[in-house]
Each structure stands twice: as structure tokens, then as C-alpha cells.
Amino acid sequence: MQDDTSRSDHADIDPGTGRPRPPRREFKARGSFVRRCEGCNLPALNCLCPYRVTADSRTRVWLLTHPLEHYKPTNTGRLIRDVLPTTEVFTWYRTAPDPRLLALLEDERYAPFVIFPDDQEDYAHRVVGMECVAARQQAGRVPVFLILDGTWRQARRIFRRSPYLANLPVLPLSTDRLTRYRLRKPASSEHLCTAEVAVELLRQAGDVEAAGRLDDYFDVFNDSYAASRRHGKIASPTPAMQRLLAAR
């Protein structure tokens, strides 16, 4: 298969400093010229800000995000950071990993798990279950779900081309949940978006309240954005909206 990554990966590096540089231009998608709220980046017609409610969790979420995802208003990784203030977000560059991420991966306070399917034999020895997360927690460490934030193709690229992830345990998400995400067309209904993955991981790890709050926030985002695409305003609060408003 022809490798289409080299040109774009090296283009993100400043040859003078060797450090990542910002993408040359913003991602432009349908609706990119819509007037958006500066707080939530949703179309102002159905702003998400009134429903933003934070939650505490014993587990942490770190996002390793493909550069293009930062500019997509339909990205759901930012919803996790809105609800869970301890969330860390790192931008992935193939040839220049974030030094802060590297330092945190070595920090003995944390027990990071890479969230990735267990569909290949070459890393089967690294695959663990949720019981391993509980064991790390009982040992006094903070479990961390390291989610690769991007398309499935981008996530596989990040997983395969990041040597600093090679020794981390791999935690596949096992769930019967089907995606409710309506803003991008998934290859399969079993392919959950980033926020949905975090919801299921939190729920299975015992952070039920945080999972429920993030799930409601995701539903509000999903409904609000979909309504804005139809140029319509949601007339009355949905059940998820009502629960979030009551929690403020």
C-alpha cells in the first residue's frame, strides 16, 4: 500500500527549529462560514454553553489528537475536556512527540492504557481488560484512558507510528453500544466517536456519574448541531438538556 503520510507529517515540522508548527490553514468544511459561538464553536443558533456542566472522575482521559481534528467543529474530543477538567489534550506529530506527554507517560502516579482494538496478533501480548484498570487503581495509581482522537485511519497511523506508545498496555473497548453520532457517517454503527468511547470507558471503570453527564452533553451537542444544519432552533429543552440544566 502506498504510504500517504510522509509528506504531510514532515510538512508540520519547522526545519529551522525541529519543532511542530501550526497547520498552514484551518480545516474548511461545509458550514465553515456559519456564525459560531466563541465559547463552544457551535452555530450560535443552538449554543452549547448553557449546558456545560463539569464532573469529577477517579480515572483520567488523555487525548492524542490528529492535527486536522482540532479544526473540525464536529470533533467530539473537546466535549470530554468540557465535562472533565482533568482531561489532557496533546497534538500528534509523527516525528516530534509532545515532551509533556512523554513526561506524563513516565510519571509513576499514572497508569496509562492505550484505547485500541485487539484485532492484530503482533501486539496481542499487550492487550488487557478492565480488571487491569481496577488493579492499577487499587495499587494507588490513577488509571488513564489514552484515546487516539481522529478517524479510524488516522488512529491506526498514530498507534503504529508512535514508538513511545509501544510498551503501553492496550485496552480494547468492549461494548454493545451503537453510535448515536449523526454529524459524520461512520463506516459501521459499531464505530463510536471519541466522546462515546470515553463515556463507555468511564462507565465500565465505575465513574458512572461522570459518564452520564458526558453522555448527556454529547446528546445535546449532537442534537444542537444537527438542528443548526437544518437552520432550525430547538424549541424546547430535550431530556438531556433538562438534566444538565438541573445539575448546574
C-alpha positions as CSV (number, residue, x, y, z in Angstrom):
1,M,0.0,0.0,0.0
2,Q,1.3,3.4,-0.9
3,D,2.2,5.5,2.2
4,D,0.5,8.9,2.1
5,T,1.8,10.1,5.5
6,S,5.4,11.2,4.9
7,R,4.7,14.4,3.1
8,S,2.1,15.7,5.5
9,D,4.0,14.6,8.6
10,H,7.2,16.4,7.6
11,A,5.3,19.4,6.4
12,D,4.3,20.0,10.1
13,I,7.9,20.4,11.2
14,D,9.8,23.7,11.1
15,P,13.2,22.8,9.6
16,G,14.9,25.6,11.5
17,T,13.8,24.6,15.0
18,G,12.8,21.0,14.5
19,R,9.6,21.7,16.4
20,P,6.0,21.3,15.2
21,R,4.4,24.3,13.6
22,P,0.7,25.1,13.3
23,P,-1.2,23.9,10.2
24,R,-1.0,26.4,7.4
25,R,-4.7,26.9,7.2
26,E,-7.8,25.9,9.1
27,F,-9.8,22.9,8.1
28,K,-12.7,24.1,5.9
29,A,-15.9,22.0,5.9
30,R,-19.5,22.5,4.9
31,G,-20.8,25.3,7.2
32,S,-17.4,26.7,7.9
33,F,-18.7,30.3,7.4
34,V,-21.6,29.9,9.8
35,R,-21.6,32.4,12.7
36,R,-20.4,30.4,15.6
37,C,-20.3,30.9,19.4
38,E,-16.8,31.7,20.5
39,G,-17.3,29.6,23.7
40,C,-18.4,26.3,22.2
41,N,-17.8,26.7,18.5
42,L,-21.3,25.5,17.7
43,P,-23.5,27.6,15.4
44,A,-24.8,30.4,17.6
45,L,-28.4,29.4,16.7
46,N,-28.1,26.5,19.1
47,C,-25.3,27.4,21.5
48,L,-24.0,24.6,23.8
49,C,-22.7,26.8,26.5
50,P,-25.8,26.8,28.8
51,Y,-25.5,23.1,29.2
52,R,-21.8,22.8,30.0
53,V,-21.5,21.1,33.4
54,T,-18.3,19.6,34.8
55,A,-17.9,16.3,36.6
56,D,-15.3,14.5,38.7
57,S,-13.8,11.1,37.9
58,R,-11.3,8.8,39.5
59,T,-10.0,7.8,36.1
60,R,-8.5,10.3,33.6
61,V,-8.8,10.8,29.9
62,W,-5.9,11.9,27.7
63,L,-6.4,12.7,24.1
64,L,-3.7,12.2,21.4
65,T,-5.3,14.2,18.7
66,H,-4.5,14.3,15.0
67,P,-3.7,17.9,13.9
68,L,-6.7,18.1,11.5
69,E,-9.2,17.2,14.2
70,H,-8.5,20.5,16.1
71,Y,-10.2,22.5,13.3
72,K,-13.2,20.3,12.8
73,P,-16.2,21.7,14.6
74,T,-17.7,18.2,14.6
75,N,-14.9,16.9,16.7
76,T,-16.2,15.4,19.9
77,G,-13.0,15.1,21.8
78,R,-13.4,18.7,23.1
79,L,-16.7,17.7,24.8
80,I,-14.6,15.4,27.1
81,R,-12.5,18.3,28.2
82,D,-15.5,20.5,28.8
83,V,-17.0,18.0,31.2
84,L,-13.8,16.5,32.7
85,P,-11.5,19.4,33.6
86,T,-8.6,17.0,34.2
87,T,-8.5,15.9,30.6
88,E,-5.2,16.4,28.8
89,V,-5.1,17.1,25.1
90,F,-1.9,16.5,23.0
91,T,-1.4,17.0,19.3
92,W,0.2,14.1,17.5
93,Y,3.2,14.7,15.3
94,R,4.9,11.7,13.9
95,T,8.5,13.0,14.2
96,A,8.1,15.3,17.2
97,P,6.2,13.9,20.1
98,D,4.9,16.3,22.7
99,P,7.6,16.4,25.5
100,R,4.9,16.9,28.2
101,L,3.1,13.7,27.1
102,L,6.4,11.8,27.2
103,A,7.0,13.1,30.8
104,L,3.5,12.1,31.9
105,L,3.8,8.7,30.4
106,E,6.9,8.2,32.7
107,D,5.1,9.6,35.8
108,E,4.6,6.8,38.3
109,R,1.4,8.4,39.6
110,Y,-0.5,7.4,36.4
111,A,-1.3,4.1,34.8
112,P,-2.0,4.8,31.1
113,F,-3.8,2.5,28.8
114,V,-3.9,2.9,25.0
115,I,-7.5,2.5,23.8
116,F,-7.3,0.4,20.6
117,P,-9.0,-2.7,19.1
118,D,-7.4,-6.1,19.8
119,D,-7.5,-7.1,16.1
120,Q,-3.9,-7.8,15.3
121,E,-1.6,-10.6,16.6
122,D,1.6,-8.6,16.8
123,Y,0.5,-6.7,19.9
124,A,-1.8,-9.4,21.5
125,H,0.7,-9.8,24.4
126,R,-0.1,-6.2,25.4
127,V,-3.9,-6.5,25.4
128,V,-5.6,-6.2,28.9
129,G,-9.1,-6.0,30.2
130,M,-10.9,-3.6,32.5
131,E,-9.9,-5.7,35.5
132,C,-6.3,-4.4,34.9
133,V,-7.6,-0.9,35.2
134,A,-9.2,-1.7,38.6
135,A,-6.0,-3.4,39.8
136,R,-3.9,-0.3,39.0
137,Q,-6.4,1.8,40.8
138,Q,-6.3,-0.4,43.9
139,A,-2.5,-0.1,43.8
140,G,-2.8,3.6,44.3
141,R,-2.2,4.7,40.7
142,V,-4.6,6.9,38.6
143,P,-5.8,4.9,35.5
144,V,-5.6,6.9,32.3
145,F,-7.5,6.2,29.1
146,L,-5.3,7.4,26.3
147,I,-7.7,7.9,23.4
148,L,-6.4,8.3,19.8
149,D,-8.6,11.2,18.6
150,G,-9.1,11.1,14.8
151,T,-10.6,9.0,12.0
152,W,-10.1,5.2,12.2
153,R,-7.4,5.5,9.6
154,Q,-5.7,8.3,11.5
155,A,-5.9,6.4,14.8
156,R,-4.2,3.4,13.3
157,R,-1.5,5.6,11.9
158,I,-1.0,7.2,15.4
159,F,-0.9,3.8,17.0
160,R,1.6,2.3,14.5
161,R,3.9,5.3,14.2
162,S,4.3,6.4,17.8
163,P,7.2,4.4,19.4
164,Y,6.5,5.9,22.8
165,L,3.2,4.0,22.9
166,A,4.8,0.7,22.0
167,N,5.2,-0.6,25.6
168,L,1.9,0.6,27.0
169,P,-0.9,-1.9,27.7
170,V,-3.7,-1.9,25.1
171,L,-7.3,-1.7,26.3
172,P,-9.9,-2.6,23.7
173,L,-13.3,-1.2,24.3
174,S,-15.9,-3.9,24.7
175,T,-19.4,-2.7,24.4
176,D,-22.8,-3.4,22.8
177,R,-23.4,0.3,22.3
178,L,-24.1,1.5,18.7
179,T,-23.1,5.0,17.8
180,R,-25.7,7.8,18.0
181,Y,-23.4,10.3,16.3
182,R,-25.1,11.9,13.4
183,L,-22.7,14.5,12.2
184,R,-20.3,12.2,10.4
185,K,-21.1,9.0,8.6
186,P,-19.2,6.1,10.3
187,A,-18.0,3.0,8.4
188,S,-20.0,0.9,10.9
189,S,-22.6,1.6,13.5
190,E,-20.2,-0.1,15.9
191,H,-17.6,2.6,15.4
192,L,-18.2,5.1,18.2
193,C,-17.0,8.7,18.1
194,T,-14.4,9.9,20.6
195,A,-16.9,11.2,23.2
196,E,-18.9,7.9,23.1
197,V,-15.7,5.9,23.6
198,A,-14.9,8.0,26.7
199,V,-18.5,7.6,28.0
200,E,-18.3,3.8,27.8
201,L,-14.8,3.6,29.4
202,L,-15.9,5.8,32.3
203,R,-19.0,3.8,32.9
204,Q,-17.1,0.5,32.9
205,A,-14.5,1.9,35.2
206,G,-17.1,2.9,37.8
207,D,-17.3,6.6,37.1
208,V,-21.0,6.4,36.4
209,E,-22.0,10.0,37.2
210,A,-19.2,11.4,35.0
211,A,-20.2,9.0,32.2
212,G,-23.8,10.0,32.4
213,R,-23.1,13.7,32.4
214,L,-20.7,13.4,29.4
215,D,-23.3,11.2,27.6
216,D,-26.0,13.9,28.1
217,Y,-23.6,16.6,27.0
218,F,-22.8,14.6,23.9
219,D,-26.5,14.2,23.1
220,V,-27.1,17.9,23.4
221,F,-24.1,18.6,21.1
222,N,-25.4,16.0,18.6
223,D,-29.0,17.4,18.6
224,S,-27.9,21.1,18.6
225,Y,-25.5,20.7,15.8
226,A,-28.0,18.6,13.7
227,A,-30.7,21.2,14.2
228,S,-28.4,24.0,13.2
229,R,-27.5,22.2,10.0
230,R,-31.3,22.4,9.2
231,H,-31.2,26.1,10.1
232,G,-33.7,25.4,12.9
233,K,-33.6,26.2,16.6
234,I,-34.5,23.7,19.2
235,A,-37.8,24.9,20.6
236,S,-37.8,23.3,24.0
237,P,-35.1,21.6,26.1
238,T,-34.6,17.9,25.4
239,P,-34.5,15.5,28.4
240,A,-30.6,15.6,28.3
241,M,-30.7,19.4,28.3
242,Q,-33.1,19.4,31.3
243,R,-30.8,17.0,33.2
244,L,-27.7,19.2,32.6
245,L,-29.6,22.4,33.5
246,A,-30.7,20.8,36.7
247,A,-27.1,19.9,37.5
248,R,-25.7,23.4,37.1
